Amino acid sequence: MQRLIKDRRGANLVEYIILVGVIALIAIAGFKMFGGKVREKVDQQAGSVGGINGTAK
């Protein structure tokens, strides 16, 4: 029984899973906050490139 109590092999895996989960939540929050602005800038640059080629909207 003591051997099972002192066994810490699974602790590292749980810590990594929690860390990946926190990073994923931060990434999702960042995409929610800045996603619209990034999309706007990409569309703006796409319009500029299209204007150079003569295919602007």
N, CA, C and O atoms as CSV, one atom per row, in Angstrom:
chain,resi,resn,atom,element,x,y,z
A,1,MET,N,N,0.823,-1.200,0.000
A,1,MET,CA,C,0.000,0.000,0.000
A,1,MET,C,C,0.867,1.264,0.000
A,1,MET,O,O,0.560,2.230,-0.699
A,2,GLN,N,N,1.943,1.256,0.779
A,2,GLN,CA,C,2.839,2.413,0.848
A,2,GLN,C,C,3.464,2.714,-0.517
A,2,GLN,O,O,3.697,3.867,-0.878
A,3,ARG,N,N,3.725,1.643,-1.254
A,3,ARG,CA,C,4.332,1.819,-2.578
A,3,ARG,C,C,3.391,2.598,-3.499
A,3,ARG,O,O,3.854,3.434,-4.275
A,4,LEU,N,N,2.103,2.346,-3.431
A,4,LEU,CA,C,1.143,3.050,-4.269
A,4,LEU,C,C,0.996,4.510,-3.863
A,4,LEU,O,O,0.797,5.373,-4.718
A,5,ILE,N,N,1.089,4.785,-2.599
A,5,ILE,CA,C,0.973,6.161,-2.109
A,5,ILE,C,C,2.173,6.993,-2.558
A,5,ILE,O,O,2.014,8.166,-2.897
A,6,LYS,N,N,3.368,6.406,-2.565
A,6,LYS,CA,C,4.587,7.133,-2.919
A,6,LYS,C,C,4.838,7.182,-4.428
A,6,LYS,O,O,5.758,7.869,-4.870
A,7,ASP,N,N,4.057,6.486,-5.207
A,7,ASP,CA,C,4.252,6.437,-6.663
A,7,ASP,C,C,3.795,7.758,-7.282
A,7,ASP,O,O,2.624,8.119,-7.174
A,8,ARG,N,N,4.697,8.468,-7.919
A,8,ARG,CA,C,4.408,9.788,-8.502
A,8,ARG,C,C,4.561,9.796,-10.024
A,8,ARG,O,O,4.674,10.868,-10.619
A,9,ARG,N,N,4.567,8.642,-10.656
A,9,ARG,CA,C,4.819,8.587,-12.105
A,9,ARG,C,C,3.751,9.314,-12.918
A,9,ARG,O,O,4.078,9.914,-13.942
A,10,GLY,N,N,2.508,9.283,-12.505
A,10,GLY,CA,C,1.445,9.931,-13.274
A,10,GLY,C,C,1.324,11.418,-13.021
A,10,GLY,O,O,0.605,12.103,-13.748
A,11,ALA,N,N,2.003,11.937,-12.015
A,11,ALA,CA,C,1.888,13.352,-11.663
A,11,ALA,C,C,2.396,14.255,-12.784
A,11,ALA,O,O,1.786,15.288,-13.061
A,12,ASN,N,N,3.496,13.890,-13.428
A,12,ASN,CA,C,4.035,14.720,-14.505
A,12,ASN,C,C,3.071,14.806,-15.677
A,12,ASN,O,O,2.911,15.874,-16.268
A,13,LEU,N,N,2.438,13.711,-16.016
A,13,LEU,CA,C,1.480,13.719,-17.126
A,13,LEU,C,C,0.316,14.647,-16.824
A,13,LEU,O,O,-0.113,15.404,-17.695
A,14,VAL,N,N,-0.195,14.601,-15.616
A,14,VAL,CA,C,-1.308,15.478,-15.232
A,14,VAL,C,C,-0.878,16.933,-15.293
A,14,VAL,O,O,-1.649,17.780,-15.746
A,15,GLU,N,N,0.319,17.242,-14.855
A,15,GLU,CA,C,0.814,18.615,-14.911
A,15,GLU,C,C,0.924,19.102,-16.354
A,15,GLU,O,O,0.560,20.239,-16.653
A,16,TYR,N,N,1.415,18.261,-17.237
A,16,TYR,CA,C,1.524,18.649,-18.648
A,16,TYR,C,C,0.142,18.851,-19.275
A,16,TYR,O,O,-0.051,19.768,-20.072
A,17,ILE,N,N,-0.801,18.008,-18.920
A,17,ILE,CA,C,-2.161,18.152,-19.457
A,17,ILE,C,C,-2.771,19.469,-18.986
A,17,ILE,O,O,-3.403,20.177,-19.770
A,18,ILE,N,N,-2.586,19.794,-17.721
A,18,ILE,CA,C,-3.105,21.066,-17.203
A,18,ILE,C,C,-2.427,22.235,-17.898
A,18,ILE,O,O,-3.092,23.209,-18.252
A,19,LEU,N,N,-1.132,22.159,-18.097
A,19,LEU,CA,C,-0.389,23.230,-18.765
A,19,LEU,C,C,-0.879,23.428,-20.197
A,19,LEU,O,O,-1.090,24.562,-20.626
A,20,VAL,N,N,-1.059,22.347,-20.932
A,20,VAL,CA,C,-1.569,22.440,-22.310
A,20,VAL,C,C,-2.974,23.028,-22.312
A,20,VAL,O,O,-3.309,23.822,-23.191
A,21,GLY,N,N,-3.792,22.654,-21.351
A,21,GLY,CA,C,-5.146,23.200,-21.257
A,21,GLY,C,C,-5.139,24.697,-21.006
A,21,GLY,O,O,-5.917,25.432,-21.616
A,22,VAL,N,N,-4.278,25.154,-20.124
A,22,VAL,CA,C,-4.192,26.588,-19.833
A,22,VAL,C,C,-3.707,27.353,-21.058
A,22,VAL,O,O,-4.235,28.420,-21.374
A,23,ILE,N,N,-2.711,26.819,-21.747
A,23,ILE,CA,C,-2.216,27.480,-22.960
A,23,ILE,C,C,-3.313,27.539,-24.023
A,23,ILE,O,O,-3.450,28.546,-24.717
A,24,ALA,N,N,-4.087,26.471,-24.152
A,24,ALA,CA,C,-5.185,26.463,-25.121
A,24,ALA,C,C,-6.228,27.516,-24.767
A,24,ALA,O,O,-6.738,28.198,-25.655
A,25,LEU,N,N,-6.548,27.658,-23.496
A,25,LEU,CA,C,-7.522,28.673,-23.085
A,25,LEU,C,C,-7.017,30.086,-23.370
A,25,LEU,O,O,-7.785,30.949,-23.795
A,26,ILE,N,N,-5.732,30.319,-23.138
A,26,ILE,CA,C,-5.151,31.629,-23.432
A,26,ILE,C,C,-5.181,31.902,-24.928
A,26,ILE,O,O,-5.478,33.021,-25.346
A,27,ALA,N,N,-4.877,30.889,-25.743
A,27,ALA,CA,C,-4.903,31.060,-27.198
A,27,ALA,C,C,-6.317,31.346,-27.682
A,27,ALA,O,O,-6.511,32.210,-28.538
A,28,ILE,N,N,-7.301,30.643,-27.153
A,28,ILE,CA,C,-8.693,30.873,-27.549
A,28,ILE,C,C,-9.120,32.288,-27.173
A,28,ILE,O,O,-9.773,32.970,-27.962
A,29,ALA,N,N,-8.757,32.728,-25.978
A,29,ALA,CA,C,-9.104,34.092,-25.553
A,29,ALA,C,C,-8.443,35.126,-26.464
A,29,ALA,O,O,-9.060,36.132,-26.811
A,30,GLY,N,N,-7.195,34.881,-26.849
A,30,GLY,CA,C,-6.508,35.799,-27.755
A,30,GLY,C,C,-7.167,35.865,-29.117
A,30,GLY,O,O,-7.306,36.945,-29.690
A,31,PHE,N,N,-7.575,34.713,-29.641
A,31,PHE,CA,C,-8.261,34.704,-30.928
A,31,PHE,C,C,-9.596,35.422,-30.846
A,31,PHE,O,O,-9.990,36.108,-31.789
A,32,LYS,N,N,-10.296,35.274,-29.728
A,32,LYS,CA,C,-11.584,35.964,-29.554
A,32,LYS,C,C,-11.380,37.473,-29.496
A,32,LYS,O,O,-12.161,38.233,-30.069
A,33,MET,N,N,-10.324,37.906,-28.800
A,33,MET,CA,C,-10.096,39.341,-28.630
A,33,MET,C,C,-9.557,40.002,-29.899
A,33,MET,O,O,-9.991,41.094,-30.266
A,34,PHE,N,N,-8.625,39.348,-30.557
A,34,PHE,CA,C,-7.925,39.980,-31.671
A,34,PHE,C,C,-8.299,39.417,-33.032
A,34,PHE,O,O,-7.812,39.909,-34.049
A,35,GLY,N,N,-9.139,38.414,-33.078
A,35,GLY,CA,C,-9.477,37.760,-34.338
A,35,GLY,C,C,-10.083,38.694,-35.364
A,35,GLY,O,O,-9.718,38.646,-36.538
A,36,GLY,N,N,-11.004,39.543,-34.935
A,36,GLY,CA,C,-11.650,40.476,-35.856
A,36,GLY,C,C,-10.672,41.485,-36.437
A,36,GLY,O,O,-10.726,41.805,-37.625
A,37,LYS,N,N,-9.784,41.981,-35.596
A,37,LYS,CA,C,-8.805,42.966,-36.058
A,37,LYS,C,C,-7.812,42.340,-37.029
A,37,LYS,O,O,-7.429,42.957,-38.023
A,38,VAL,N,N,-7.402,41.114,-36.735
A,38,VAL,CA,C,-6.470,40.420,-37.624
A,38,VAL,C,C,-7.143,40.163,-38.965
A,38,VAL,O,O,-6.532,40.366,-40.013
A,39,ARG,N,N,-8.392,39.719,-38.941
A,39,ARG,CA,C,-9.134,39.454,-40.179
A,39,ARG,C,C,-9.271,40.736,-41.004
A,39,ARG,O,O,-9.137,40.709,-42.227
A,40,GLU,N,N,-9.537,41.849,-40.334
A,40,GLU,CA,C,-9.663,43.140,-41.013
A,40,GLU,C,C,-8.358,43.527,-41.699
A,40,GLU,O,O,-8.370,43.977,-42.845
A,41,LYS,N,N,-7.236,43.355,-41.009
A,41,LYS,CA,C,-5.938,43.694,-41.596
A,41,LYS,C,C,-5.599,42.784,-42.778
A,41,LYS,O,O,-5.069,43.251,-43.786
A,42,VAL,N,N,-5.899,41.500,-42.660
A,42,VAL,CA,C,-5.631,40.567,-43.755
A,42,VAL,C,C,-6.468,40.934,-44.969
A,42,VAL,O,O,-5.967,40.927,-46.093
A,43,ASP,N,N,-7.735,41.253,-44.754
A,43,ASP,CA,C,-8.597,41.660,-45.866
A,43,ASP,C,C,-8.102,42.959,-46.504
A,43,ASP,O,O,-8.151,43.120,-47.723
A,44,GLN,N,N,-7.631,43.873,-45.674
A,44,GLN,CA,C,-7.102,45.138,-46.179
A,44,GLN,C,C,-5.873,44.900,-47.055
A,44,GLN,O,O,-5.752,45.488,-48.130
A,45,GLN,N,N,-4.973,44.049,-46.603
A,45,GLN,CA,C,-3.773,43.747,-47.383
A,45,GLN,C,C,-4.115,42.984,-48.656
A,45,GLN,O,O,-3.492,43.194,-49.697
A,46,ALA,N,N,-5.106,42.098,-48.576
A,46,ALA,CA,C,-5.535,41.369,-49.771
A,46,ALA,C,C,-6.097,42.335,-50.810
A,46,ALA,O,O,-5.873,42.170,-52.009
A,47,GLY,N,N,-6.827,43.341,-50.339
A,47,GLY,CA,C,-7.357,44.351,-51.255
A,47,GLY,C,C,-6.249,45.156,-51.903
A,47,GLY,O,O,-6.332,45.508,-53.079
A,48,SER,N,N,-5.205,45.447,-51.129
A,48,SER,CA,C,-4.069,46.197,-51.672
A,48,SER,C,C,-3.354,45.396,-52.752
A,48,SER,O,O,-3.013,45.931,-53.807
A,49,VAL,N,N,-3.132,44.133,-52.491
A,49,VAL,CA,C,-2.464,43.282,-53.481
A,49,VAL,C,C,-3.335,43.131,-54.720
A,49,VAL,O,O,-2.835,43.145,-55.845
A,50,GLY,N,N,-4.640,42.988,-54.508
A,50,GLY,CA,C,-5.559,42.879,-55.646
A,50,GLY,C,C,-5.558,44.164,-56.482
A,50,GLY,O,O,-5.683,44.114,-57.706
A,51,GLY,N,N,-5.420,45.301,-55.821
A,51,GLY,CA,C,-5.355,46.570,-56.530
A,51,GLY,C,C,-4.121,46.699,-57.382
A,51,GLY,O,O,-4.161,47.309,-58.451
A,52,ILE,N,N,-3.046,46.143,-56.932
A,52,ILE,CA,C,-1.776,46.185,-57.701
A,52,ILE,C,C,-1.928,45.368,-58.969
A,52,ILE,O,O,-1.447,45.771,-60.028
A,53,ASN,N,N,-2.594,44.220,-58.874
A,53,ASN,CA,C,-2.759,43.350,-60.015
A,53,ASN,C,C,-3.925,43.753,-60.921
A,53,ASN,O,O,-4.132,43.161,-61.980
A,54,GLY,N,N,-4.684,44.767,-60.492
A,54,GLY,CA,C,-5.815,45.201,-61.296
A,54,GLY,C,C,-7.076,44.382,-61.075
A,54,GLY,O,O,-8.019,44.483,-61.860
A,55,THR,N,N,-7.113,43.583,-60.037
A,55,THR,CA,C,-8.294,42.774,-59.773
A,55,THR,C,C,-8.981,43.192,-58.467
A,55,THR,O,O,-9.620,42.373,-57.805
A,56,ALA,N,N,-8.847,44.437,-58.115
A,56,ALA,CA,C,-9.470,44.918,-56.865
A,56,ALA,C,C,-10.970,44.894,-56.992
A,56,ALA,O,O,-11.525,44.997,-58.086
A,57,LYS,N,N,-11.623,44.755,-55.842
A,57,LYS,CA,C,-13.099,44.709,-55.825
A,57,LYS,C,C,-13.698,46.053,-56.090
A,57,LYS,O,O,-14.921,46.190,-56.112
